[in-house]
Amino acid sequence: MLLFSGLVYSEPSNQTIAENTRITHLAGGSDYFPRLLKLALEKTKTTHGNYEIKVKPWIATKQRMRKILAENEYFNLLWSTYSEAREKELLPVKVDLLKGLNQHRILLIHPNTQSQFDHVRSIKDLSAFTAISGAFWQDSIILKRNQLPVLLAPDLDKTIRMFNLKRADYFPRGVYEIWQELTRPEFANFELEKNLLLKYEAAYYFFVSYKNRALADRLTLELKLAQQDGSFDELFFSYPEFAKGWDSVVNNQRRVIYLN
């Protein structure tokens, strides 16, 4: 499990930034990430100046939006799963926003299919089944790299729709998100697989353009300060789905299948 460093960070006393730090991120998703962003920015207002946060709509696919971010145009902050390929394009702020939970996946399956998964002990066993995943998700790259059959969908909504049509056998979901998703009507026809936990490297970071290193430096400092003073954990564990996901990993009774 990925845990944050115990090193103590302090704010540099001689660093000041006169202008406001202007941040624009995209709309949608959990409000946890904007709240964590604001919490972090508050840590260095006295040394790094004030800040402004704006929200803009998505105007293209995830892949295209990352290219726009790389040019530091339209918006200047994204939160996403880390990969070496992504780091070549965007500058990651290497403090895991999900405290390692994004490394762990529980499977959604169709009703009355649990017995088919009961014998799964290895990647080879799992390869008898087809996963469903987003075309531009890091999960898809990892599943393919491990030679696991995977059906790709263009976005989350279509992934859910295709899984409802039983085009695939299982749908891997993060342990931090699956509990809340199961309360939503579009997930009503799915069941939680009882025995398996997939694990692979999948840190979750803020990303900025390489043209905006000052923002990356500020956020790195601020997130580490939030870890140090406990406010990071206070916010994180205030989300019941995150707390339940954390507990499911710390007290895991499932068979873990490691993917590279």
C-alpha positions, 0 to 999 in steps of 0.5 A: 500500500502506498503511504505518504512520507513522514518527512516534515516540510516547512514553508520557505520564509523568504519566498513570496509571489506577488501575483495571484496563482490562477488555476483553471480545472475541468468540471465534473467528477467528485468534489473531493479533488477541488476541495483538496486543491483549495485546502492545499492552496490555503497553506501558503497564502502568506508566502506564495500569495492568494489564488483564483480557481476557475472551472471550465467544461470539457470540450474534447476527449480526455486524450485531446484535453491532455494535449491542450493542458500540455500547451498550458492552454484553456486550463492548467490543472488536471487530476488523473492516474499516473503513467510513465507515458503521461509523465512524458506529456505532463508534469505530475505533482507527486503526492498521491491524492488517493493515498494509494487506493487507486492501486486496488480494483474490485470487480463488478460482475453480472448476477448469478456469475459468482461461481464462475469467478470462484476458481480464479487464482491467477492472471491466467485464470482471469484471462478466461474472462473479458473485462470492460474498460474506458478506451483512454483509461490507464486500466485498459493499458494495464489489462492489455499489458497483462494479456487480459482480454478487454473490451473498450468503450469511449467513456464511462457512460457507454462503458456502463451501458455496454456492461449492462448489455453483458458485452463483458464479464467483469468491470474493474472499479477502484475501491474508493469509488465502487461503494458510492457507484453501487448506490446509483441506479445505473449500477443496479444490475451489477453485483460485487465479486466476493473474492478477488482484488486486483492490484497494480501501480496506479498513483493518482496525481495532479498534473500541470504543463511543463510550462507551469513548474511554479504551480507544480512546486507550490502544490507539492509543498502545499499537499505535503504541508496538508499531510503533515498537519493532518488536514489531508487525512481529515478531508480524505476520510470524511468521504465514506466511500474512501473510508470504506475503501481504505478499510477494505484494503487494510483489512483485506480478506480477498485473494490479491492478483498482482498486475504489472 
